[in-house]
Amino acid sequence: MKLWSMLAAATLLFAFTTAQAEDKEVTLKGTITCAKCDLKKEAKCATVIVAKEGEKEAVFYFDTDSDKKHHKAICTEAKKGTVKGTVSEKDGKKWIKVTDVKFD
């Protein structure tokens, strides 16, 4: 019985720790651009930021609301900028739930 209790406690602790790690706000600096028009990665327009992740560049897709709000400013002209938000990964793509965007 104690083994099951300890296992359940460990599972809850792991789930809580993982959830906290995913909710951490990050700041990304890079090029805010269109995944279709500039990067040729998508069939439809999508707002993204290309930023350094370690030694490599990575593409982070804006969440739906932020995509709509900021896309017109970058669709035909990429801009340097900073994006703050919460990063996650879904379907092999990195996503950012944007809380703030600043163009340089």
Number of C-alpha atoms within 10 A of each C-alpha: 6 7 8 9 10 11 12 12 12 12 12 12 12 12 12 11 11 11 11 10 12 12 12 11 15 13 15 20 17 20 20 30 29 28 22 16 18 15 13 11 12 12 9 10 17 22 25 30 27 21 20 13 10 7 6 7 12 16 22 22 26 25 18 14 10 18 18 12 11 17 18 13 15 19 19 12 12 17 17 15 18 18 24 17 20 18 22 15 12 7 6 6 11 15 21 24 20 21 13 11 16 12 13 10
